[in-house]
């Protein structure tokens, strides 16, 4: 647990382990005597006898994003002084990166207390609470290490972070608390995705949902449906996917209602919850099939539950939110669905399964019908749905599909604040031709071209026309190959979007 505080004190007076200064490329400008033009850097440099400008020149530190330099030296109240590059950006992503870089430096040097400031905070007066919040988020997430499955693990040393020069008072304190709440949701999401399929089963996801509801029982209620209850609701599409697994499926429905005041808007967040995806009889084979990473196929449900945990602490007014996950495994056995089988979804539409590895959309079909039946006005679904979306947008951008321009604006505005990368993709209706079946209403997958688009068009068949709906294909950004771990993608954007809809 890290404690955060916003302070207005003289940098050279601050006492602690690391004093870190976020600098843009513009801040690093020097005069003809190789001295900093920036007043904060000038002041620090003069207290350090010009060491800061010397080192930045020697190391060719220009303030580019991803650059950092730390000095261990006497002369100031802090043991170490560091410069961290923000690039030319002043976006949420850059400030979160600043927090992460400081957390990494604290790990390396066993620092327990740090101070973070910006070389230039001009023009930030209105934005400073959000900037402080982004820095705090980076520090928390940069400190987090998932060591649950390692035989040896170290406790991170960082205990306190002071943010200097961005103002003080209730507004900034509130934003720092908000950052902590959102980060607790992101960490839950990361832990769920990181955990292997022999640890996180559909039953364990259901238990996690129940735990969130019991911890925040003033605003949450949980309903968990078993196989028999799903059969009563005629969820043939979802149950078809679950049929081969020894681990039974659980349909999760968490409902958030504000502690007081009237509800003005009803929303649903639907997450794909495949705790493992073997591909079924169309088993994932060959290089690049990523079968060994298919524990992350419940990344959508992790985002939904992570958002639920954060919102249970934030308690927004005026908005009711339904969190829905059709959790199951896609395995292989004599009871499993075969290529060519026909399934009937809960809205009566029939699906010829021409590929058992296009299973996520089959579970989402019944989840979307169920969400519409809750009387919601807007639905956002999140799914690690297609490899095609990774081919289109690469590993760090999620594809957004919606027929509704207003909803697209809302969610993309929320992602600007969270710093998560979303890109709107076309819903090309003419591509639906490739999804028609000779024996049923539709097949579950078209050809390779436009695979992420045809998947979105498939989902659209299960959404009520009166409901605004968006599908987010997060197959790329759910996982970081570089860090070999989950990213917690989607959670902060969902929380921001719900708050935008609250009164």
N, C-alpha and C positions, 0 to 999 in steps of 0.2 A: 504494500500500500504506500503510495507516494503522496506526500502532502504538498499542496500548491498554494502559493500566495502571490499577490500582485503588490509590488512596492515601488515607491518613488524615492530612491536614495542615490547618493553619489557612487558611481561605479568603483572608484578607487578606494572608497571606504568599505565596500562589501567584503565580509570575511567568510571564507568557505573553501571548498576544494577546487571547483572549476568555475571560472567566469567565461561565458561563451557569448560572442558577438556575431549576430547574423549580418552579413554584408552582401550588397549587390555589386555587380561589376562597376556601376557608377560610383559607389561609395569608395572604391579602391583607387580612385584617381589621385595622382600625386602632383605636386608643383615642381618647378625647375630644380629645387634643392632635394628632390626625392622625399619630400615630407607629405603626409596625408593632407588633403584639403578638408576632409570630413572632420567636424569639430570633436566628435566622440573619440574617433580613432587618434586624432591629434593629441587629445588629453591623455589617453592611455599610453600612447607612444612616448610622450614626454616623461611620464612617470617611470617608464621602462628604459630611459636613456636611448631611445631610437631603435631598440631591438625589434619592435614589431614591424616597422617599415623595412628594416634590413632583412629579416627572415622572409617577409612576404616577397621581396625582390629575389632573394636567393632561391626560394622554392617555386618561383614563378606562380605565386598565388594571386589570381586575378578576380576572385569572387564568383567564378563560374559555379553553376549548380554541381553538387557532388564533391567540390574541393573543400578541404579543411586543413588547418594547421594548429597544433597545440604546443605551447611552451611551458616548461616547468622552471619557475624562476622566483627569486626573492624580489621584494620591492613593492608588492601590493598585498592587500588583505587576502587575496585568493592564491592558492598554491599554483594553479595553472590558469593560463589565459589562452583562449582559442578563438580563431576566426573561422566562420563557416559560410561557405558560398551559397547565395540564394539564386545566382544567375541573374537574369534580367527580369525574372517573374516576381510578382508580389501576390501570388495566388495562394489559396489554401494549401495546395500541394507543396509549395516551397516552404511554407511555415511548418507544416507537419514534418517535412524532411529535416528542418532545423532541429526540431525536438528529437527526432530519431538519431541524428548525428551526435547530439549531446549525450543521449542515453548510451550510445555505443562507446563514446569517449569515457563516460563514467564507469562502464563495465571494465574497460582496459586498465584504467588507473585506480580502480577500487574506490571511486569517489562516492560519498554518501550525500553531499549537498552541493547543488549547482545553482548558478544564477544565469539567466538568459536575457539578452537584450538585443535591440536592433540598432545598427549604426545610424540609421535614419528612420525616424517614425513620423516624418512630416506627411500630412495628408492622410494619416491613419486614424485621426481622432474618432471618426464615426465607426471605423472598422476595428479599432483596437481590441474590444472585447472578443470579436470573432478571431482576430489574429492570435490573441493570447490563448484562446480555446484550441486553435489548430496546433500551436506550439506544445501545449499541454498534452494533446492527443498523441502527438509524435513521441513525446517523452515516455508516456505510459506504454505505447505499443512497441517502442524501441527497447524498453526494459524487459518486456515480456519474453520469456523463453519457455517453450513447451518441453519440459524435461520429464514428463510423467512416465515415459517408457524407457528411460535411461537408468542404468544401475547407479550412476553417480551424477549428482546435480548440484550446482552452486546456487545459493540465493543471491539475486542481484543486490548490490550494495546501495543503490540509489534510494534515499529516503525523502529528500525534500527538494523542490524546485521553486525558485523565486523568479518571477518574471518582472523585470525592472524597466521602467520608462514607458510603459503602455497605459499608465493611469492606475487608479485604485478606486475602491468603492463597490457598492452592492451590484452594479451592472456587470462588472468584470468578474466578481466573485461568483455570480450566478452562472456566467458562461464557463468558468473553470469547473464548477460543479457539474454542469451539463456535459462537458468534455469527459469527465470521469464516468458519468453514467453511460454515455455512448460507448466509451472504451470497454466498460464491463460487458456490454453486449457484443462488441467486436471480439473480445477475448473468448467469450463463450462460443461464438461462431467458429473461431479458429480452432478451438479445442475439439469441437464436434467434427470438423472436417479432417483434422489431423489424426484423430483416433481411428484405428483400423476397423475393418468390418466385423472382426471377431469381438470388438469391444462395443462399438455403436451399432446395435441391431435396431430394427423397427420398434421393438419393445422399449429399448433404452431411450430412443427419441421421444416416445410417448411419456416415459417417466420424467424426462427433462421438461417437457411441456407442463406436466402436473406440478413439478417443483416450482416453476415460474409462477403458476397460478396460486400455489399455496404461500409462496413468499410475498405475493402482492394480492392477497385475497380481497382487499378492499376495492380493487378495480378489475380483477381477472376471474373468469370461471373457465374450467376445462371440461371438454367432453371428448372421450376417447371411444371410438367405435371399433368393435372387433369384427371378425369375418362375417358372423351371422347377421349383425346389424347392417353391415355393408351390403349383404345379399338382399336384405329387406328393402334397401334403397336402390336395388337393381344396378349396383356399380360393377357391371360385367367387364368393363374395359380395365379398370384398376385391378380387380380380382384375377383377371386373366394373367397379368404380369406376375402377381404374387404367388400363383398356383404351384410353382415348382420348388419353392423354398421350404426348408425345415423350420425357418423362423417365421412365425405368423405375422401377417401385416396388421398395422394399426392405423386407423384414420384419425388424425389429430385435429381438433377444433378448439382453439383458445379464443375467448371473447373478452375484449377490453371495453369497459364502460367507465366514463369519467366519474370521479368521486362525488361531484355535485354539478348542478346546472343541467340545462337541456342539451340533447344531442342534435347537432345541426347537420352533420354529415356522417354517412356510414361507408366505411372502406373495407376492402379485403386484401390481405397479402397472402398469396398462395405460393408455396415453395415445393419444388420437386424434391422428393425424399427417397431416392434409391440408395439405400445404405451400402449396397454393392451391386454392380452391374457386370455380369459375366458376358452379356450379349445374348444369353439364352441359346437356343439351337443355332442361331447365327452367331456362334461364339466369336469373341474378339480374338483375332489371330494376326500374326505378322508384326513386323516392326512398325512402331508408331501407333499401335492400337491402344496403348496405355492401360491395358487390363490391370496392371499392378497398381495403378493409381485410382481405380474405380471406387475406392472409399470416398473420393470427393464428389461422387455423383449425387450426394445429398447436400451439396453446397447451397442450393436454393432454400432448402428447409432450414439450414443453419443460419442463413441470412434472416429468415422470417422469425426464428426463435430468438436470435440475437437481438433483433429489433424489438421483439416482445419484452425481453428482459430490460432493455434500456427504457422503453416507454412505461413499464411498470414503476420505474423509479422517477421518471420525469412527470408522469401523470398529466398529460395535456387535457384541456377542457374542450367541450363541444364536439367531440369526435368519438364515434364507436368504431372499433377495429376488430375484424375477424382474421385470425391467423390460422391458415389451413394447410395441412400436409397429409398427402396420401402416402404413408411410409411403407416400404416393402423392399424385398430383394428380387433381382432378376437372375434366377439360377436355372439349372438344367436338371430335370428328373422326368420320370415316367408320367408325372401328373402335370407337367408344364405345357404351356401353349406351344403349338407347332406353327411353322410358316404355313400359311394357307388357312389357318383357323379363322372363324368369324366371331367377333365379340360384339355384344350389344351394350352401349353405354347407357348411363342413367337417364339421358334425355331421349332414349329410344333409337338413336342413330346407330347404324351397324358399320363395323370396321373389319375389312379383310386384312389380316396381319401378313403382309408380304415380307416383313423383316422383324424378327423378335428383338433385334438390337435397337429398334426405334421405339423403345418401351416407355421412356419418360413421358412422352406426349399421351400415351394411353392412360397413365396414372393421372396426369393433369386434366385429361378430358373430364373424368368424374369429379375431380376436385373443383374445376371451374363451374360445372353444373351446380354443385353443392353451394359454392360461394354465391352464385346468382340467386339461389333460393333463400339466402339470408337477408334479402332485401337491400343489398348494398348498391351504392351509386357508382362506385369506382373500384376496379380490381387491378392490382399489379401482380403479375406472376413472375417468379425468378426461377431459372432452370439452367443447369449445365446440359443444354439440350443437344447441340450439334457440333461436330468437328468442323462442319462447313463454316460456322461463324468464326472459328479460330483461323481458318484459311482466309476468310474475308478481312478480318480486323486485327489479326495477330493476337499475342498473348495478354495484352493489358487493356484492351477496350471491349466493353460489352455491347452487343447489338440490341437496339430498342425497336420494337415493332408495335405500332398501334394505328388504327384507323382514325384516332381522335387527336386533332391538333392541340386542343386545350390541355389535354392530359400530357401530351408530349412536352409542352412548354413547362408545365408544373414540375414534372419529374426531372427534366433537364436543368431547370433552375435549381432544384434541390441538389443535383449532382455538382453544379458549379460551386456550391457552398462546401460540399463534402470533399471535393477534389477527386472524386471517382470519375473515371472516363467512360462515357456512354456515347454511342453514335446511332442516330436514327436511320433505320434501313427501310426500304420500300416494301409495302404490302401489295405485291403485283398480282392482282386477281386472276389474270390470264394464266398464271402458273398453276392454278387449281386443276386445270385440264389433266395434268400428269398424276393427279391424286384420285382420279375416278376409278372405280372398280367395276368389273363386269358382273360380279355376283353380290356386292354389298354397296352401301352408300359411298364408301371411300376405301382407299388403301391407307396404310399408316406411314408409307414413305414414297416419295417420288424418286426421280433420278438424282444423279450427283449435282447437276447444275442448279444453283439457287437453293441448295438444301436447307439453309437456315430460314429462307422465305417460305418454302412449302411447309416446313414444320410449324411456322407461325400461322399460316393459313389453315392448317389442320386444327390448331387450338381454337381458332376463331369460330369453328363449327359448334363449339360447346359453350359459347358466351351469348347471353341474352342481348339482343340488339339495343335494348334500352340502357344497358350498362356500359359505361366508359371502361375500356380495358386496354392494358398494355402488357406485352410480353418482353421480358429481358433475358436474352441468351447470354449467360455469363460463363460459358464453357472455358473461355480463355483466362479471364482475370481471377477465377476462383483459386488458382494455385500459382505459387512462385517457384519456377524451376531453379532459379538462382539460390533462393533460401531453402529449397526443398521443404516448403511448408505452405499451409493455407494462408490466404490474405485477409480473410474476413470481409471480402468484397460485398457491397450492397447494403450493409447494415446502416452505415451513417447516412446514405442517401434515403433509405426508407424512413428513418427517424425524421430527417428534415422534411420529407414529403408529408408525413402524417402531421407534423407541427404546422406546416403551411396550411393544412386543411382544418386545423383546430381553431377555435374562436380566439 
